[in-house]
């Protein structure tokens, strides 16, 4: 992180456990937390983690079940009460849907049931009432 008015850079986290090709970061609306997807071990599903910019304390935001690919592409709602993300059920590519988790606790709630090949660009409407995203239903092969 580097102050917008200049100054020394500050390393926040080692992203070695971040899934290659999925460098999605989300700032909390109050600017105090940064969320990202992290896989703690190769045999574990990826989960969404937040790091405090003040203390560098980490906290898990999602808790995917064992045996799935995990959670990716976090996006805080503008009101700071929820987190939208993509959950991949397959351990490789495919079978993705958009989920929402309250930041006050509780279980994640599945928003879509289409099992997309890919979901990307998850974002909220300004009133925190709806989630918008891009998707692909099938792989397109090029020759």
C-alpha positions in Angstrom: 0.0 0.0 0.0 1.2 3.5 -0.8 -0.3 6.7 0.5 -2.2 8.6 -2.2 -0.3 11.8 -1.4 3.1 10.0 -1.6 5.3 8.3 0.9 6.8 5.0 1.7 5.1 1.8 0.5 4.0 -0.7 3.1 3.7 -4.5 2.5 0.3 -5.7 3.8 0.4 -9.4 3.0 2.3 -12.1 1.2 -0.1 -13.3 -1.5 1.7 -16.7 -2.0 -1.5 -18.5 -1.1 -3.6 -16.6 -3.6 -4.9 -18.6 -6.5 -3.0 -17.8 -9.7 -5.0 -16.0 -12.3 -7.6 -14.8 -9.8 -6.1 -11.6 -8.3 -9.3 -10.1 -7.1 -9.2 -7.6 -4.2 -12.0 -5.7 -2.5 -11.7 -2.7 -0.2 -14.3 -2.4 2.5 -16.4 0.7 2.2 -14.8 2.3 5.3 -11.3 1.6 3.8 -10.2 -0.4 6.9 -10.1 -3.9 5.4 -8.9 -5.6 2.2 -10.5 -8.9 1.1 -9.0 -11.5 -1.2 -9.2 -15.2 -1.9 -6.6 -17.4 -0.3 -5.9 -21.2 -0.2 -4.1 -22.2 2.9 -3.1 -25.7 1.6 -3.3 -27.4 -1.8 -5.9 -29.9 -0.4 -8.1 -27.1 1.1 -10.7 -25.0 -0.7 -9.9 -21.4 -1.2 -11.7 -19.0 1.2 -12.2 -15.2 1.4 -9.9 -13.6 3.9 -9.8 -9.9 5.0 -6.8 -8.2 6.4 -7.0 -5.1 8.6 -4.9 -2.2 7.1 -4.4 -0.9 10.6 -3.2 -4.0 12.5 -2.6 -6.5 9.6 -4.8 -8.9 11.5 -6.5 -11.5 9.3 -10.0 -12.9 9.6 -11.8 -15.5 7.5 -15.0 -14.2 5.9 -16.2 -17.4 4.2 -16.1 -21.0 5.2 -16.5 -23.2 2.1 -17.1 -27.0 2.6 -14.3 -29.5 2.1 -13.9 -31.1 -1.4 -14.8 -28.0 -3.5 -12.7 -25.4 -5.4 -13.7 -22.7 -3.0 -14.6 -19.0 -2.8 -13.2 -16.3 -5.2 -13.8 -12.7 -6.4 -15.0 -11.0 -3.2 -16.9 -7.7 -3.3 -18.0 -5.8 -0.2 -21.5 -4.3 -0.5 -21.5 -0.4 -0.4 -23.3 -0.4 3.0 -20.5 -2.7 4.4 -23.0 -5.3 5.7 -22.5 -8.1 3.1 -20.0 -9.8 0.9 -20.7 -11.2 -2.5 -18.4 -13.8 -4.0 -18.1 -16.7 -6.5 -18.1 -20.2 -5.1 -16.7 -22.9 -7.4 -17.9 -26.4 -6.5 -15.5 -28.2 -8.9 -11.9 -28.5 -7.9 -10.9 -27.3 -11.3 -12.9 -24.9 -13.6 -16.7 -24.9 -13.9 -19.8 -25.1 -11.7 -19.6 -21.5 -10.4 -22.4 -19.5 -8.8 -22.7 -16.2 -7.0 -23.1 -16.3 -3.2 -23.7 -13.7 -0.5 -22.5 -13.8 3.1 -23.5 -11.4 5.9 -20.4 -9.8 7.5 -22.2 -10.1 10.9 -22.0 -14.0 10.7 -24.3 -16.7 9.5 -24.2 -19.0 6.6 -23.5 -18.0 3.0 -26.6 -17.8 0.8 -26.5 -19.0 -2.9 -27.9 -16.3 -5.3 -27.6 -18.1 -8.6 -28.2 -21.8 -9.5 -27.0 -21.9 -13.0 -23.6 -23.5 -12.4 -21.8 -21.2 -14.8 -18.4 -22.2 -16.3 -17.0 -18.8 -15.3 -18.3 -15.9 -13.2 -16.4 -12.5 -13.1 -16.8 -8.9 -12.3 -19.0 -9.3 -9.3 -20.2 -5.9 -8.0 -23.1 -4.4 -6.1 -25.6 -1.8 -7.1 -25.2 1.5 -5.2 -28.0 0.8 -2.8 -26.6 -2.7 -1.8 -29.8 -4.2 -3.1 -28.6 -6.2 -6.1 -25.5 -8.0 -7.4 -24.3 -7.7 -11.0 -21.8 -10.0 -12.6 -20.6 -11.5 -15.9 -20.8 -15.1 -16.8 -20.1 -17.8 -19.4 -22.2 -20.9 -19.6 -19.9 -23.0 -21.8 -16.3 -23.1 -22.8 -15.6 -21.7 -26.2 -12.9 -23.7 -28.0 -10.6 -22.0 -30.5 -8.9 -23.9 -33.2 
